[in-house]
Amino acid sequence: MTTTASEKTLDRIRGYLAIAEHPNTGTAEAETFRERAYALMAKYGVERAHLAAAGQITDELASWGFVVDGPHQAERIQLLAAITNAKTCRVLTWKVNGTTYVMVSGYQSDLDAVKMLYTSLALQMTKEVKAVTATKRVATVRKSFMLGFASRVGEKLREANQAAAAETPTSSTGSSTALVLRDRKAAVDAYFNKQAPNTRANRGPTIGDPHAFLAGREAGDRADIGGNARLSATGQRAISS
């Protein structure tokens, strides 16, 4: 796939998402275009992985650092974790004086996808949660809602990835998709461990309100997975590329 073809694919994904985001687009139609974007993005990821493995394109390992500040930091980090897990990336977070710092590591094509997804989905999740009301324990309800949103988004991304891998079990050169993706994951793990040695996994979040969690998952089903970079609107501030 040439650079031009790659940009055309990304433009198609953005086009699907733009239709889904339009205020005049009906719910059923929007869902159709979101699913097309999911599928196309997953297929694009498999194609890039095969091309990189065959030496036909350059897809280097890299890290992306940024700051998450403002409200709902922990919940936005859970959303990011759901996305990075689906895109074969690794994430490291640390907190200083109430501000969360993040480093995401992976292949550049996957990092680009993570940036697109996180920027869009963080906005959507924040918008959705503002409509959540409760007579009491509002903070707990909203936190659980956002965790449910992140959970379902991660599942949908992984489902799209599995479908894309099944559609292309081998490349034109005969390489196994499963093996190529396994090798990429191993390379990302080694790169991440070199960049951030002696780190440990965080404990999973606590679900305070199961009903709100399930409502968040339903919102995740409706989520649009892309869009243009609008970082400042979410309180996200880039610190490195």
C-alpha positions in Angstrom: 0.0 0.0 0.0 1.5 3.4 -1.0 1.3 6.5 1.1 -1.3 7.9 -1.3 -3.5 4.7 -0.9 -3.0 4.9 2.9 -4.2 8.5 3.0 -7.2 7.6 0.8 -8.2 4.8 3.3 -7.9 7.2 6.2 -9.9 9.8 4.3 -12.6 7.2 3.8 -12.6 6.4 7.5 -12.9 10.1 8.4 -15.7 10.4 5.8 -17.7 7.6 7.4 -17.3 9.2 10.8 -18.2 12.7 9.6 -21.5 11.3 8.3 -22.1 9.4 11.6 -21.4 12.6 13.6 -23.7 14.9 11.5 -26.7 16.1 13.6 -29.1 15.3 10.8 -28.0 11.6 10.5 -30.5 9.2 12.0 -29.5 6.7 14.7 -29.7 3.7 12.5 -27.8 5.3 9.7 -25.1 6.7 12.0 -24.6 3.2 13.5 -24.2 1.8 10.0 -21.4 4.3 9.1 -19.7 3.8 12.5 -19.5 0.1 11.9 -18.1 0.7 8.5 -15.4 2.9 10.1 -14.6 0.2 12.6 -14.2 -2.5 10.0 -12.2 -0.4 7.6 -9.8 0.8 10.4 -9.3 -2.8 11.5 -8.6 -3.9 7.9 -6.2 -1.0 7.4 -4.3 -2.1 10.6 -3.8 -5.7 9.3 -2.7 -4.4 5.9 -0.1 -2.1 7.4 1.2 -4.9 9.7 1.7 -7.2 6.7 3.4 -4.5 4.6 5.7 -3.6 7.4 6.6 -7.2 8.0 7.4 -7.6 4.3 9.6 -4.5 4.4 7.4 -2.7 1.9 6.7 0.3 4.3 8.5 1.7 7.3 6.5 1.4 10.5 8.8 2.2 13.4 8.3 1.8 17.1 7.8 5.0 18.9 6.2 6.7 22.0 3.6 9.4 22.3 3.5 11.4 25.5 0.7 13.8 26.7 -1.0 15.1 29.8 -4.5 14.4 31.0 -5.8 17.1 33.3 -9.2 18.4 34.4 -12.1 16.2 35.5 -12.5 12.4 35.0 -8.8 11.7 34.6 -9.0 8.1 35.8 -12.0 7.3 33.6 -10.3 8.8 30.5 -7.2 6.7 31.3 -9.4 3.6 31.3 -10.8 4.6 27.9 -7.3 5.0 26.6 -6.3 1.6 28.0 -9.2 0.0 26.2 -8.1 1.5 23.0 -4.4 0.8 23.3 -5.1 -2.9 24.2 -7.1 -3.2 21.0 -4.4 -1.5 18.9 -1.4 -3.5 20.2 0.1 -0.6 22.2 1.3 -0.3 25.7 0.5 2.6 28.1 2.2 4.0 31.1 0.7 6.6 33.5 1.9 8.5 36.5 0.4 11.3 38.5 2.1 14.4 39.9 0.2 17.1 41.8 -3.2 16.1 40.5 -2.2 15.8 36.8 -1.9 12.5 35.0 1.0 12.0 32.6 0.8 9.4 29.9 3.2 7.6 27.6 1.8 5.3 24.9 4.2 3.0 23.0 3.7 1.0 19.8 4.2 1.0 16.1 3.6 4.4 14.5 0.6 3.3 12.5 -1.1 2.0 15.6 -0.2 5.2 17.6 -1.8 7.3 14.9 -5.0 5.2 15.2 -4.9 5.5 19.0 -4.6 9.3 18.8 -7.6 9.5 16.4 -9.7 7.1 18.5 -8.9 8.6 21.9 -9.4 12.2 20.8 -12.8 11.5 19.4 -14.0 9.0 22.1 -12.9 11.1 25.0 -15.1 13.9 23.7 -18.1 11.6 23.2 -17.8 10.0 26.6 -17.6 13.4 28.3 -20.7 14.6 26.3 -22.6 11.4 27.1 -21.9 11.5 30.8 -23.1 15.1 31.2 -26.6 13.7 30.4 -26.4 11.1 33.2 -28.5 12.2 36.2 -29.0 10.6 39.6 -30.9 11.5 42.7 -27.9 10.7 44.8 -24.3 9.4 44.4 -24.0 11.3 41.1 -20.2 11.0 41.1 -20.3 7.2 41.5 -23.0 6.9 38.8 -21.1 8.9 36.3 -17.8 7.1 37.0 -19.5 3.8 36.5 -21.1 5.0 33.3 -17.8 6.0 31.8 -16.1 2.8 32.8 -19.0 0.9 31.0 -18.5 3.1 28.0 -14.8 2.3 27.9 -15.4 -1.4 28.3 -17.8 -1.7 25.4 -15.7 0.4 23.1 -12.7 -1.9 23.8 -14.8 -4.9 23.0 -16.1 -3.5 19.7 -12.6 -2.6 18.6 -11.3 -6.1 19.4 -14.3 -7.7 17.5 -13.4 -5.6 14.5 -9.8 -6.6 14.7 -10.7 -10.3 14.9 -13.0 -10.0 11.9 -10.3 -8.3 9.8 -7.7 -10.9 10.8 -10.1 -13.7 9.8 -10.8 -12.1 6.5 -7.1 -12.0 5.7 -5.5 -15.0 7.4 -2.4 -14.7 5.2 -0.8 -12.0 3.1 0.1 -12.1 -0.6 3.5 -13.4 0.4 2.1 -16.2 2.4 2.8 -14.8 5.9 0.3 -15.7 8.6 -1.7 -12.8 9.9 -1.7 -14.4 13.4 2.1 -14.7 13.4 2.7 -11.2 12.1 0.4 -9.7 14.8 2.0 -11.9 17.5 5.5 -10.7 16.4 4.4 -7.1 16.5 3.0 -7.5 20.0 6.3 -9.1 21.2 8.3 -6.2 19.6 6.0 -3.6 21.3 6.4 -5.4 24.7 10.2 -5.4 24.4 10.3 -1.8 23.3 8.0 -0.7 26.1 9.9 -2.6 28.8 13.1 -0.9 27.5 11.5 2.5 27.7 9.9 1.9 31.1 11.6 -0.9 33.0 10.5 -2.0 36.5 6.9 -0.9 36.0 3.9 -2.8 37.3 0.3 -3.1 36.2 -2.3 -1.1 38.0 -5.3 -2.7 39.7 -8.5 -2.6 37.7 -11.2 0.0 38.6 -14.0 -0.5 41.0 -17.5 -0.4 39.6 -19.6 1.5 42.1 -22.9 1.4 40.2 -23.6 -1.6 38.0 -26.7 0.0 36.4 -24.7 3.0 35.3 -21.9 0.8 34.1 -24.3 -1.0 31.8 -25.8 2.3 30.6 -22.3 3.4 29.7 -21.8 0.2 27.7 -24.9 1.0 25.8 -23.5 4.5 25.1 -20.3 2.8 23.9 -22.3 0.9 21.4 -23.4 4.2 19.9 -19.9 5.7 19.9 -18.3 7.2 16.9 -14.6 6.1 16.8 -12.8 8.9 15.1 -12.6 12.5 14.1 -10.1 15.3 13.8 -7.7 16.3 16.5 -9.6 18.4 19.1 -7.4 17.9 22.1 -8.0 21.1 24.1 -11.7 20.4 24.3 -11.1 17.4 26.5 -8.4 19.0 28.7 -5.8 16.9 26.9 -2.5 18.7 26.3 0.2 17.2 24.1 3.8 17.3 25.5 5.7 15.3 22.9 5.2 13.5 19.6 
